[in-house]
Amino acid sequence: MPNVGDEASNKQLIFRDYVTGLPKESDMYVTTSTIKLKVPEGFHGVLVKNLYLSCDPYMRLRMSRVEGYSSSYTPGAPLTGYGVAKVLDSRHPDYKVGDLVWGITGWEEYSLITPTEGLKSIEQGLKKIQHTDVPLSYYTGLLGMPGISAYAGFYELCSPKKGEYVFVSAASGAVGQLVGQFAKLLGCYVIGSAGSKEKVDLLKNKLGYDDAFNYKEEHDLDAALKRYFPEGIDIYFDNVGGKTLDTVLVNMRVHGRIAVCGMISQYNVHQPEGVQNLACLLFKRIHMVGFAFFDHHHLYPKFIETVLPYIKEGKIVYVEDMVEGLESGPAALVGLFSGRNVGKQVVVVARE
C-alpha cells in the first residue's frame, strides 16, 4: 500500500450524465486518476481509504436534476454516498490517522473529505466508529443510515405497542429487515412483502416475520392484505409508495400510523402514480409522516445502545449482499431497482 504523502492511483466510479427512467450500468463508468495521499495545507479535512460503499435507493434521485431532498450528482465526477473508510491523513482535530469512520464519501479508492456547501462541518458527514467487534460493513446498513431510519421510523414516529399489527413493504431490504425484527422484539404481529420466493423465505425463516408474501404473485393486493390482516393494519412502514400505499390506506385501522421511509416504486417513473384513498387519513384519523435519516442524527447514541446488545445476543440478524470492487458498482446499484439484491447491497472496495 502507498505511504502517506505518496502519489497513488485512484480508481473512481464516475457519473456520466443525468438519467431519465431506469438507470443503466452505462450511466456510470470506471476510470483511474491520481491522488496525493495527504490533506493539502489550509484544508480542514481528512483523507480516507474507502473500504465499503453502500448502495441506496435514494441515490437514484441524485441521478436526476433535483432540488430540495438532496443535491444532484455532477456529471463527470465520482458518485458519492454512505460508506466505511479508514483515515490515512488528517488536518481535523477530531480525527486521527487510523480512525475508522462511516458517513458520506466518494465512490473511489481514496477520498479527500472536507466541509462542503451542503455540509457545513465534516462532523455532520462522518462519524467515528467506536465499536469494531461487529463487521465493519454493518456501518453501511444495520449500524448506519438504514439502521437509524428503521429505528427512528418505527420507534419514534409509529409509537408501536405490543400486540399491534404491522405491515412492512420491501421487507427484506436494508431498512425493512430491521423494522420487522424491531416489531417482533416488541411483541407485534408482523407481515412483510417482497419480490421473490427467496426473499419471502428469508423473511419467514431467518428474519422472524410472522408471514410474508410475494407482491408480484398477488394480482389483488387488497384481497391479500385482508387475508393477512382481517382486522386491519395498525402500523405501515412504507418503503415503496405508489399502489401499495394506496391499497394499504383502505386497510388501516382507526388511529393507525404510517411512516413513509421510501418510495422506490416511483423513483424511475416519468409520471408518478396518484394516491386515491387519502380520505382514509381523515375518516380513520391516521397519522402519516415522511421522514429522512438526517432529521434523527441525535438518536444515534440511543440507537447504538439499543441495537448492539441485540446483535451480540443474536436477537437481531442482518443479511448483506456483497460485491467486490468498484467495477461491480454499476450493476449493484442498478440492481436495486429490479430487486436483484437479497438484503443490504454493499460494494467492497478494500477490506482493510
ABEGO torsion letter per residue (X at the ends): XBBBGBBBBBBBBBBABBBBEBBBAAABBBBBBBBBBBBBBGBBBBBBBBABBBBBAAAAAAABBBBGABBBBBBGBBBBEBBBBBBABBABAABBBGBBBBEBBBBBABBBBBBBAABABAAAABBBBABAABBAAAAABAABAAAAAAAAAAAAAAGBBBGBBBBBBGAABAAAAAAAAAAAAAGBBBBBBBABAAAAAAAAAAAGBABBBBAAABABAAAAAAAABAAEBABBBBAAEEAAAAAAAAABBBGBBBBBABBAAAAABABBBBBAAAAAAAAAGBBBBBBBAAAAAAAAAAAAAAAAAAAAAGABBBBBBBBBEAAAAAAAAAAAAAGABBEBBBBBABAX
